[in-house]
């Protein structure tokens, strides 16, 4: 019977640690509470709460992700330069329309 108690205690400690990690992730990522949206239905509030909790869980597991600096962002599209006509399309999209 003592073993069941220690397993229960370990599970409770794990749940407490998980809740603490989620609270830390919510704070670190600046995740809002679903209460900030006034006038939404209970179903919508529950849905948004689940989505925000999923985001918090991912932040707790993987850390906060940051955007690529704008100077480096274009480099991810460089493989498209090998496509025939790519430069023409880019040039046409950058010219002002008349």
N, C-alpha and C positions, 0 to 999 in steps of 0.2 A: 504494500500500500504506500510506503514511503516513496518508491520510485515514481508512481503516478503523480505525486505531489511535486517532485523535483522536475518532471517533464512539464507539468502545468506551469510551474514557476518559470522554466526556461522559455516556454511559449509566450507567457505574459511579458517577460523581459524583451523578447524578440519583437512583440507587437509595440511595446513602449519605445524601443529603439527605432522601429520603422516610423512611428508617428513623429518622433523627434526629428528624424531625417527629412520627413515630408515638410514639417514646419520650417526647418532650416532652408529647404529648397524653395519653398513658397516665398520666404523672405529674400533669399539670394536672387531669385529671378524676378521678383516684383510681381508675382502672380496675384491678381485681384480676387476678392471674394465674390461669389455670385450675388451677394446682397447689394452690389453697387448698381445693378440694373433694376430700376423701379418699374413696376407695372407688368412684369412678366408672369406667366402662369406657373403653377407649381411644377408641372411637367417640364417646362422649359428651364426652370431654375434647377431641377434635378439633373437634367441633361447637361447644362453648363457646369454644374458642380462636378459631374463625372469627368467631363473633358478637362477641366482645370486640375482635378486630382490626377488624371493620367499625365498631364504635362508636368505636374510637381513630381510624380513618381519617376518620370524620365530624367528630370533635372537631378533628382537625388541619386539616380544610378549613374548617369553619364556626365553630370556637371552642366554648368551653364554654357550654352553655345553662343558665340558671338559672330556677327556678320563679317564677311571678308571685307577688308578695306577696299574702297572704291578703286584705288589705283591698281590693285591686284585682281579685281573682279573680272576684267576683260580677258585675262589670260586663260580662264577656263573655257573660253569659246574659241581659242586658237585652232583646235583641230578642224573647225569648220572652214578655215581658210583654204584647205585642200580641195574643197568642193568647187566644181566648175561654176563660175558666175557669182561666187560668193562676194568677191570684192565689188562687183557691179551693183549687187543688191544693197550692200552696205552703203556705197556711195550714193545711190538713188534715195535711200531712206534718210540720208543726212542732208540732202539738198532741200532748200525751202520750196514749198509748193507755191505755184503762181496762181 
